[in-house]
Amino acid sequence: MLVSIYCLVVLNMVTFIVLFFMLMNKTNYVYRYKFEVKYVLTSIALLFIITRALSFETISLEEILRMFLALYLICKIFYKINTRKSIIISGIYSLIYIFVESSIFWFLQVSLNRLDYLLEITLVINFIIFFVSIYFFDILQNIYKNKKYYLYIILTTTINLLIIAFINKSHTDLGNLYDMALKNNVHFYDVSDMLILSVIIKETFPYLLFIVNIILISIFSNSIKLEKEKAKAEFVNEKLDMQYKYYLMVKESQEKMKRVYHDMNNHMENIKSLKNSSEDVNKYINNIEDEVKGTKNIYNTGNVLLDIIFHEKSKACMENNIDFNVGIDFSKCEFIEMIDISSIFSNLIDNAIEACNKIDDNNIEKYITIKSTFIKGYYVVICENSKINKVMIKNNKIFTSKKNKFLHGIGLESIKFSIKKYNGELKIKDNESKFIATIHIPVEEKFNRNIRLTC
């Protein structure tokens, strides 16, 4: 009997170490072994630790230290992991293994009055749980990254329920023991005191745990909300940065096309001087056409980046047969940063183009009109476009039935994110045939301040 138990506890230690090797390989750590002194000594130390075994019930401090030492040696020698990380990995894995194994053992022992092969069943169940978890480690890791706060809530609630179940079980067993003492006329004052304490714990702990659960769930819920807002802000900033870099790339070529366009009089004089050579004239004209092609939509809003944005968007509108009308004066808006200019106007027009492209009726005009004005200390931008799709608006927000609700409306969120810096606001209106987005940004104070500084 003792021999079989010893074999099982040794097998438990072997399982503990083998599963750890599986986990390390699954997480892409590279295993190294050479016939050198340190590798041989480490192997001997591991064999010695295995022979010392690992029990199933209460794990002693000595056993915990042996478990930790075995994993630390594996991390440090066989996987060349630094000391700090080796300590963290060894400690976490050891504690998780102890918790899972002990929970299985005590659950089986408490739930079933008599169970043959208790140690064997505990070992098998424990191995299956760890093996499956390691095999699907990548999937579990992704779930943890995306739903970690929900997992915290479930884990906290589960542990609290187990504590309540344990308290109730302890109270029942202690009550049975007290009844036995009374029936046999045994003076059991210590049990009496313990029974009173057990009643107090039973009556108060569930309420305390309930309050703690509510607090923790509130904290986790707020953390989830903050994480989503943080992820959304990062996504918006990434998009803005990409747009800004793109427009800077085309700035140089746009400036060159403007110069060519404004130098047309010089080109005409050159053509006249070559009028006797038709071949040279044709060649010269072809070169000009190549350079000037696409420059007919030249904008002068008072901001170079905004001119480039309108030029690029006008080409997209031409390709999609959308009538694009611009009436923007940006001369008093130097305080608005370039990255926010890109966010506001690019997303306004992109949303409008997307809505126009959904129009499949040739009898419906596809148009986008964007204009601005200064009214009572506010810079007002109005973007109107035709549409046929239905839009649900509630509390100045657009709602959708699409599956990817996070990405839907990210353009408007980008606009709101940018104009919020300048205490501005975005208002949206919708009817059956058109969609109107209106932006109000206070400029009077900033404009007057700029005037004072120049004076």
C-alpha positions, -999 to 999 in steps of 0.1 A, spaced: 0 0 0 27 24 10 47 15 -21 18 22 -44 12 56 -27 49 65 -30 47 56 -68 17 79 -72 33 109 -55 65 104 -75 44 102 -107 27 134 -96 60 152 -95 70 137 -129 37 150 -143 43 184 -128 77 187 -145 67 171 -179 37 194 -182 60 223 -176 83 213 -204 52 210 -227 42 246 -217 76 260 -223 78 244 -258 43 256 -266 52 292 -257 82 290 -282 110 288 -257 141 270 -271 153 240 -252 190 235 -249 210 206 -235 247 197 -238 268 172 -221 285 197 -199 289 198 -161 261 223 -154 235 204 -175 245 170 -159 243 184 -124 210 200 -131 196 167 -144 208 149 -112 192 176 -91 159 172 -110 160 134 -105 166 139 -67 136 163 -65 114 138 -84 123 110 -59 113 133 -31 78 132 -46 48 156 -44 18 148 -22 -19 154 -31 -35 167 0 -19 195 20 13 207 3 40 215 27 64 245 25 93 221 18 74 206 -12 66 241 -26 103 250 -24 112 218 -42 87 225 -69 99 260 -73 136 250 -74 129 223 -101 112 248 -124 138 275 -117 166 252 -127 148 242 -159 142 279 -168 177 290 -160 198 262 -173 177 245 -201 160 276 -215 185 303 -207 158 326 -192 169 355 -170 167 353 -132 137 376 -128 116 359 -154 126 325 -142 114 333 -107 81 347 -120 74 317 -143 83 291 -117 63 307 -90 31 312 -110 31 277 -125 38 260 -92 10 279 -74 -15 272 -102 -6 235 -102 -10 233 -64 -43 251 -65 -58 229 -93 -45 196 -79 -56 204 -43 -90 217 -55 -96 184 -74 -85 163 -45 -106 180 -19 -136 183 -42 -136 146 -48 -131 138 -11 -158 161 2 -184 155 -25 -181 117 -23 -182 100 11 -161 70 0 -141 69 -32 -117 42 -42 -86 51 -62 -89 88 -51 -53 96 -58 -53 79 -92 -85 98 -103 -71 131 -90 -39 126 -109 -57 117 -142 -81 146 -140 -53 170 -131 -33 158 -161 -62 161 -185 -69 197 -174 -33 208 -178 -27 189 -210 -58 204 -227 -50 239 -214 -15 237 -227 -26 222 -260 -51 251 -266 -28 276 -249 -28 300 -279 -66 301 -280 -68 306 -242 -42 334 -244 -63 353 -270 -94 348 -249 -75 362 -219 -63 393 -239 -97 401 -252 -119 391 -223 -95 392 -193 -118 414 -171 -147 392 -177 -126 362 -167 -116 381 -135 -152 386 -127 -160 349 -132 -130 337 -113 -137 361 -83 -173 350 -82 -164 313 -84 -139 315 -56 -164 333 -34 -190 307 -41 -165 280 -31 -157 298 1 -194 300 10 -198 263 2 -168 255 24 -181 276 52 -215 259 51 -198 225 50 -176 233 79 -205 246 99 -225 215 92 -197 192 102 -189 212 133 -226 211 143 -227 173 139 -196 170 161 -212 192 188 -244 170 187 -223 139 191 -205 155 221 -239 164 238 -254 129 232 -224 113 248 -224 137 277 -189 150 268 -179 184 280 -168 200 248 -165 237 256 -139 244 229 -163 230 203 -191 252 217 -169 283 212 -160 272 177 -196 265 169 -206 301 180 -177 315 158 -188 292 129 -224 306 132 -211 341 131 -190 334 101 -218 317 83 -242 345 89 -219 374 81 -194 362 54 -219 357 26 -230 394 29 -194 406 31 -185 385 0 -215 398 -18 -204 434 -11 -168 426 -21 -181 410 -53 -202 441 -62 -172 464 -56 -149 441 -77 -174 438 -105 -178 476 -106 -140 480 -107 -137 455 -135 -166 470 -155 -150 504 -153 -117 489 -164 -134 473 -194 -149 506 -204 -115 524 -200 -97 497 -220 -122 500 -248 -119 538 -248 -81 535 -248 -82 510 -277 -105 532 -297 -83 563 -291 -52 543 -302 -70 532 -333 -81 567 -341 -45 581 -335 -31 554 -357 -55 562 -385 -48 600 -382 -10 594 -383 -13 573 -414 -35 599 -431 -11 627 -421 19 609 -435 1 601 -467 -8 637 -474 27 649 -466 40 625 -493 18 640 -520 25 676 -509 56 680 -530 41 667 -562 10 689 -556 32 720 -553 50 711 -585 16 708 -603 5 742 -590 37 758 -603 32 743 -638 -5 754 -638 4 790 -629 32 791 -655 9 783 -684 15 818 -699 52 811 -702 44 777 -718 22 794 -744 49 818 -754 73 789 -758 48 772 -780 44 803 -802 82 804 -807 82 768 -819 52 772 -843 74 765 -873 83 731 -860 52 710 -856 70 680 -843 86 700 -815 53 717 -807 35 684 -804 62 670 -781 62 701 -760 24 700 -756 24 663 -747 49 670 -720 28 698 -706 -3 676 -707 14 649 -687 24 673 -660 -8 693 -659 -31 663 -660 -53 662 -629 -45 698 -618 -77 714 -628 -91 710 -593 -68 734 -575 -80 747 -542 -70 777 -522 -84 774 -487 -56 791 -469 -41 758 -457 -18 737 -478 -27 704 -462 -64 711 -467 -58 720 -503 -41 686 -508 -70 668 -490 -96 684 -513 -75 677 -544 -72 640 -535 -109 636 -525 -120 654 -557 -102 627 -578 -120 600 -558 -153 618 -565 -146 621 -602 -139 583 -604 -173 576 -587 -193 602 -607 -199 623 -576 -204 661 -580 -179 676 -555 -184 712 -544 -161 731 -521 -164 765 -505 -140 766 -476 -122 795 -460 -96 783 -435 -76 815 -432 -85 822 -395 -79 786 -383 -42 785 -378 -47 772 -343 -60 739 -356 -32 713 -358 -25 696 -391 -33 661 -378 -68 673 -367 -73 690 -401 -67 657 -417 -90 639 -393 -119 664 -396 -121 669 -433 -108 635 -445 -134 616 -425 -162 640 -433 -156 635 -470 -149 598 -467 -182 592 -450 -200 612 -476 -183 593 -505 -192 560 -488 -229 571 -486 -229 583 -522 -215 550 -535 -244 532 -520 -268 550 -544 -275 526 -572 -303 546 -589 -291 566 -619 -320 591 -614 -307 602 -581 -279 628 -582 -247 619 -563 -233 650 -547 -211 663 -518 -211 699 -508 -187 711 -481 -186 748 -471 -176 769 -441 -183 803 -426 -175 824 -395 -206 832 -374 -206 849 -340 -171 838 -330 -176 802 -344 -160 785 -373 -189 765 -389 -183 737 -414 -213 721 -431 -209 689 -451 -240 677 -470 -243 646 -492 -270 627 -510 -279 592 -498 -304 564 -499 -294 542 -470 -312 544 -437 -293 559 -407 -303 555 -371 -294 585 -350 -298 587 -312 -282 613 -289 -261 626 -318 -246 591 -324 -251 568 -354 -262 533 -347 -259 502 -369 -270 467 -372 -236 456 -386 -217 429 -367 -186 450 -364 -201 478 -343 -167 490 -330 -153 499 -364 -186 513 -377 -188 551 -373 -151 553 -364 -148 583 -389 -173 604 -369 -155 593 -337 -123 606 -352 -139 639 -359 -153 642 -324 -120 632 -310 -102 660 -329 -127 689 -324 -130 681 -287 -95 696 -283 -109 730 -294 -141 728 -274 -160 722 -307 -190 700 -313 -204 679 -341 -241 678 -350 -256 654 -375 -290 655 -393 -306 630 -416 -336 626 -439 -345 603 -467 -324 619 -494 -295 637 -476 -272 636 -446 -258 668 -430 -229 670 -406 -222 704 -390 -191 713 -370 -189 743 -346 -155 754 -334 -151 786 -313 -125 808 -329 -132 844 -317 -110 841 -285 -82 824 -304 -84 848 -333 -84 879 -311 -54 864 -292 -35 859 -324 -42 895 -334 -29 908 -300 3 887 -303 10 901 -338 4 937 -326 
